[in-house]
Amino acid sequence: MKLEARRLVERLWNYCNVLRDDGVSSLEYLEQLSFLVFLKMAAEIEEADKILPEHRRRRVLPDTEEWRGRGWPELLDLTGTALEEAYTQLLTDLGKRGEAEETTLGLIFYRARNRLQNPANLRRLIVDLIDKEEWLSASKDIKGDAYEALIARSAEDTKAGAGQYFTPRVLIESIVRCMRPDADDVITDPACGTGGFLLAAYDYIVREHGADMSTEDFARFDNGDAIWGTELVPTTARLAAMNLLLHNLGRPDGTPLIHVEDALAKPPTKRASLVFANPPFGKKSSIVITNVDGSVSRENTSYHRKDFWETTTNKQFNFVQHIANLLTDNGRAAVVLPDNVLFEGGRGTTIRRELLKRYNLHTMLRLPAGIFYAGGVKANVLFFDAAPPRRSEDEPPHTKQLWVYDLRTGHRLTLKQNPLLAGHLEDFERRAFGVGECDLDAAIARRVPEGRLQVFDGAELIDTKDVNLDIGLIEPDAVDAAEPKSLADLTLALSVDLREALAELEDLAVDLGVELPPLIREQP
């Protein structure tokens, strides 16, 4: 990150610490920051357009007489209670516009609420921090990287549940390098969180192919034809929309690139040639109910979709099936999934078998523990391609070989003291995908099974009773058992076990018809 961006992050984050005394969480602060930065950018756009003829000027805020002078200018001139009331009313009015129009503005301000109840602190945030920056003219390396760094820091706020929306940037960039998107691709993430995969894919395309891209090519990305994401939680969706906007992707008054909906609720109406995803960890699928007061509750459910191979309440298996159906005829997917997807029985066995038969699951990266904010999670990246429909069950499976790279054995990582670095992934990228070479297909054809990279026969995997894909580890969990655990490791493991036990008890209570208290039902 550039020094100027780092300084901006420090200034903004230090103010987050001040607001904690007012009861504002890091996610709530980031949300309020998004509102205010958007308003400042809208004012900058209108100021820059004053030199243009009236018919060519852009109005990001509603273009009506009653909105003239509203937005950033009205906030700058107020203090005290008048400022708090004006800001609250402004968010309320923009929230109503958000419900009425499908634009990026509408998405960002949908049901917006003021969380900053101290007028003095609100005034300082507006005047001392945001107004002193030129957000529109600043490069995305400054404003975009700074905003994404704030998202990364807010992920550490485990009490606010922020970590569930954050995938390590190092891992995202590695996956994108392996997939090699280009300007002709149509890209989506059905569980996009704050938009990390979408941004990394777009940055890669601009970096590698931008010199050859036309104005029409860039327009495809800005209007949602070439890239979009889906996010279940409105608050997170607005952070994603702002994140894209600050990275020069999308338009404030244009079609939103983030769709706020349950991606699993219905078959896809639009398909993609590239799908990236890290679905939220946790086994249970649920429908989301938005209450009158804006709060969110969830109810466990099975998704009865004709395009699914199996009906299950398991969120991860539902995402596997959904992503498979999202792909175009020659589409490719890279999905981060926890270990249970590889071996869980019952319907999981059928789903794994169908995936191996119908698609080419050619590569799997076994990730080390300690790289996600969800404590104790062991995850993997599954790379698979679409294939022509099989004409009969007698046809060989499309997965001829599954190559598995073990990054887990010998790597004991933590989020802070020993985090995942780009260097950890270089050998995998080179040996499994030929990153740095021109021809991806040729690089895959030259793979050699040795050391951490092993190969398994697809037909043999399908023929096993459980279709167990928990394979390819040089030294499985016996290594963890042999090494003495630190107090921190033991505490973390115990907390994970307790959370899982509590979740099972809650599920049992629901099955027995017990009404859970609201605080439990509203947990993500």
N, C-alpha and C positions, 0 to 999 in steps of 0.2 A: 504494500500500500504506500502511495506517495506521502511524503511528509505533510503536505498541506491537508490531505484527507485525514491523516492520523491526528493532526491538531484539531480538526473539526470534530472528529469522533470524541476526543477527550473533552472538548468544551461541552458538547451536547450530552455526553454520558455523565459528566460531573453534575450537570443540572438534574439529571434523572435521580441522582443520589439525594439532592435537595428535596425533590418532590416526594420521595419516600416518606418523609416526615408528615406529609399531608395525606398519606394513605394511598398514594398512586403507585401501582405496580409498574415494572419495566415495560410490560406489554401495553398497559394503558398509556404510559408516557409516549411510547412509540406511535400509538394510534393518534394521540393528540398532536404529536409532532407532524404526523402525516397530514392532518387537517390544515395546520398552520403553514407548512411548507407549500402545500398545494395552493392555498390562497395567495401566498407571496409570489409563486410562479405565475399564477393567473394575472396578478397585478403587473408583473414584469412583461408578460406577453402583450397586455394592452398598452403599456407604456411604449414598448418597442414598435408597436403598430401605428402609433400616432402619426408617423411620417407618411403612412400609406393613405391612399384615397379611402373615403368612408366605406365603400362597398367591398374593400379588400381587408378591412380590419377584422381581427378575430375577437370574439367575445366568449371567454371560457365560462364565465358565470352567465346566468340567464340574460338574454338580450332584450330586456324590457325597461321601460322608464323607471319602474319602482325599484329596479336593481342598480340603477346608476349610482355610483359612489359607494356601493356596499362592498363587503369583502375586506380585503387587507386595509384599504384607506380608512374605513370607519374604526377598525381596531386600533390603528396607530394613534388616533386622536383622543382616545378615552383612557381613563384610569379608574381604579377603585371599583365600587359596586356597578357603576355604569358600564365598565368594560366587561365585567363578568356577565351582566345581563345581556349586553349586545352580542357577546360571543356565544352564549347559550342560545339566544334567539336566532343567530346566524346559522348555527348548526341545525337547529330545528327546521328552519326554512329550507336549507340545502338538503336536509334529510327528506323532506317532502318532495323536493325536486327529484331526489334519488329514486324514490318509489315510482315516479312518473316517467322517467326517461332512462333508456339503456345507453349510457355513456360512461366513460371512465369517471367523470365527475359524479354521476349517479351512483356508481359502485362504491367510491371512496366515502361518500357522505350518506350512504344508506343507513337510516336509523342512527345517525351520529348523535353522540351525547357528550356534554361537557363533563370531564372528570377533574378539571382543575378548579377547585373551589376557593383557592386563595388568590384574590385579584392581584396582589403584589407580585406573586410568583408568575402569574400569567403575563403580567406586564413585562417583567424581566425577560421571560422567554421570547416574547414578541419583539421587544425593542433591542435588548442586549445581545440576543443570539441570532434569531432568524432574520431580522431586518438588516443586519450588518453583512449578510451573505448575498451574493448574486447567484441564485439557484438556476436560473434559466441559461445564463451564459457559461456557467462553470462546466467543465468537462465531466463526462460520466465517470472518469477515473477519480474525480474528487467527490462529487455529490453522490454518485451511485455506490462507489466503494465505501464511502462513509456511512451511508444508510444501511448497506448490507452488513457492515461491521457492527452497527448498533443492533441489528437483528441477531447477529451471532452472540453478542453480549447478553441480550435479553433472553436467549436460550438457556443461559445459566440460571435464570430465575425459575427454579424447579417448582416453587410453590405456586407460581402462576401457570404452570403447565406449558411454558413456552418451548421447552426442549423438544416436545413431540413434533414440532413443525420444522425442525432444523436438521439438515443432513450436512455432514462436514464438507466444506467447499473443496477440500483436497480430493475427496472421493468423487464428488460430482464431476469435477474437471477431468479426472482420470477416466471415468465412464464415458464422458463425451468424446475425449480423444480416441478412445477405442471405437466408438460408433461412427465418428467422422461425418457429421451432418454437412449438407451442402445447401446451396440457395434454392434448389429444386424440391427439397424435402418439405413435407407437412408434418409438424411436430406438435406433440401434446404431452401433458402430464395430468393424469386423472386424479391425482392426489397432490396438488402442486405446493401446498403449504405457502411459503412466502416467495415462491417462484425461482428457487435456486437452479433447478435443471433447465428451465426455460431460458434464463439469462445466460447460463454457461453455453448452451447450444447456440444461441444467437451470437454471443461474443465470438465463439469459434468460427461461425460462418462468416462474420464480418472480417475477422482477422485473416482467415485463409482464402476467402473468395470475394471479399468486399470490392477489390479493385475491378473485378469483372461483373459486378452486379449493376443492373440498370435501376433507374428511378422506379420502374414498375416492380422490380424485385423487392426493393425496400418497402414499397407500399403494401405488398402482400403480407409482410410481417407486421406493419403498423395497423392494418385493418382487420387482422385476425384470420385471414385466409390461410396463412402459412404457419401460425403458431398460436396456441391458446392453452390455458390450463383450467382445471376444475378444482374447486375447493369447497368443502362442506361448511366451514365455519365463517360467517360473514366478517368477523373482526380480522381473521387471518387473511381472507380474500382481499380486504382493503389494503393490508400491508403488502401483499403480493402486487396489487395493481400499482401502488406507489413505488415499489421497488423497480418494476419494469419501466415506469415513467421516468424515474431518475436515471435509468440506464439508456434513455433515449429510445425506448421501445413502446410504441403505442402513442395515442394523442389524448390530451385532457378532454377534448370535446368529441372524441371519436368512439367507435365501438369498443367496449371493454374486452380486454384479452383474457380476463379471468371470469369464469362462469361460476356463480354461487349456487351449487346444487349438489345433490347426492349422486355421484357418478355411477353408483351401482344400481340406481333405482330403475333404469330402463336401458334397453339396448342402444348402442351408439347410433346417432343419425349422421355422423360425420367421422370418417376414418383418417388415419395418419400413417405416413410411411415410417415415422420414428416415434416410439413411445418411451419416455423415461418416467420412472416412478419410484418413490419410496413410500408406500402406503403406511399409514399410522400403525405402530406396533399395538398388538392386542388381538385376541382371537375373535371376539364377538362382533358381528355386524350389527348395526343399529340404524333405525330411522331417526331423524332429528325433528323435533317439534319446537318451533319458535313460539314462545308464549306472548301474551299481550304486552307484558312489560319488557320484552326484548330478550329475556333470559332463554336459555336453550336447555331442553331435556331430551333424553334419548330412550328409545325402547328397542330391545333386542328383536331382531327379525331375521327371517330367511327370505332371500330374494328369489321369487319364482319367475325365472326368465327362460324363455324357450331357447335362447342361444347359449345357455349354460349347460354344461355336461352333467352337473350335479347341483341339487339344491342343498345349501348348507348355511348355517349361521356363522361359519368361520370367515371373518373379514378377509384374511389373507388369501384364502382359496377363492373367494368371490372376486378379489382384485385380479388374481391370475387369469381367471376365466374372462373377466371384462377386458383386460388388456389384450388378451389373445384375439378377442372379437373386435377390438379397436383397429387392428392392423389392416392395411391394404394388402393386396395380393402379394406384393414383394416387400411388405413392411418388416421392420425389425424392432425389437424391444430389449430394454435393459431395466431390470426391476430388482430393487433391494427387498429381500424377504428374510424373516427370521428362520432359525433352524427347524422349528416345528413343521414348517411347510414341507420339509424334505422327508419326514418320516411318519407324520401323524397318520393313523390308520383310518378305516372306514371309508367315508367319501373322499378323503384325501388321497387314498390309494388310487381310486378311479380317476381323479383329476390329474394326478401325476402321470398315470398311464396314458390318458388321452392327450396330454401335453406332449409327451414323447412320440406318440403316434402321429398326431396331426401337425405338429410344428417341429422345427429343427432346433432343439435345445442343445446348442453346440458348445456352450462354455458356461462354467460356474466358477465364481471367485469366492472362496471361503474367507470371510473377514474375521479379524481378531476381535475379541471382546474389548470393551473400554473405549470405543470411539463414538458411542451415541449417548445422549443424555438420559435415555431410558436405561436405567441401571441394569447391568448383568445381561443385556441382550447380546446374543450371538447371531450374526446375520450373514447373508450371502448375496451376491449379485448374480442373477440369472440372465443370460443373454440368449434370446431365441428369435428365430425368423419365421415368418409365415411361409406356407408351402401350399402347393395345389391340393385340392380335396382328394382324399384317398378313394379309389373306386370300389374297393372291397376290403374286408378284414384280412384277406390273404396277402395284400400288398405289404412290403416291408415298411417299417416305421420311417417317418421322415428324419428322425434323430438316428443317424448312422453311428455317430460317435459323440460322446459327451466328454469334453476336456475339462478337467477340474484343477484349479490352481489353489494350493494351500498357502494362504498368507497368515494363517492362524498359528500354526506350530512355531514356537520360538519367539513370538511377538506378544509381549505383555504390555499393552498400551493403556494410558489414562488420558483424560481430557486435557489436563493441564501440565503435569510434570513430564509426561512422555506421550505426546499426541501423535496421531497419524500424520505422516509427512509425505510429500510427493515422492521422495526417494524410496519409501516403502513399496510403492506401486510400480516403479520403473521396470523391474524385471518382468512382472506380469504383463504390462503393456507391450513390452518388446517381444516376449516369447509367445504370448497368446494372440496378439493382434498386430504385431509388426508396426507399432507406433513409431513414426519417423520414416517409414517406407511409403512408397507411393501406392502400391497395389494391395488392398486389404485381402482380397481373395487369395492372392499368391502367398501372402504372409501366413494366412490360416492353413493353406495347403502344406506349408513347410514346417508346421509344428512338429516338435520332437518330444516324446514323453521322457522326462528326466527330472529328478529332484522334486521340486514343488509342483511341477506340472505333470499330471497323469491323464491317461485316456481310458474310457470305459465303453464297451460295446452297447449301443442303444437297445438292440433286440434282446440281449441278455438281461438288461435292467428291466425291461418290460415283462419278461417271463418270470421274474421273481414274484413271490407271493405278495409282498408288501410294496413293491416298486420303491425300495428304500434308496433315496438319493443322498443320505447322510454318509458320503464317501469322499475319498481323496485326501483325508487328513493323514499326514505322515505319522504324527503321534496324537491320537485322539485324546479324549478327556483324561486318560490315565496320567498324562503329564501334569494336568492341573491338580489331580489328587495327590501326586507324589510331592509336589512343592508345598512347603509350609505356607499357610495363608496369613496375611497380615491382618491386624485388627480391622483395618478399613475394608479389606476384602470380605472378611467374615460378616461385618455389619451390613455391607451392601448386599451380600447374598441372602442374609436373613430378611432384610427389608423387601427384597424381591419376592421371596417365598411368602412373606406375610401379605403382600399386596395380591399375589395370585390366590392365596387362600381366601382372602376377603372377597375377591371377585367371584370365586366359586360359591361362597356362602350367599352373596347377593343374588347370583343366578338361581340358586336353589330357592331362596326366599320368593323370587318372582314367580318361579314355577309353581310354588305352593300358594300363590295368590296373595302374598304379603305386599302391602304398599310400602315402598321404601321412602324414607324421608327425602325431601327435596335436595339436600346437600349431597346425598349419595347419588340420586338419579341424574344430577346435572354434571357429574364428573365426565370429562372427555373420554 
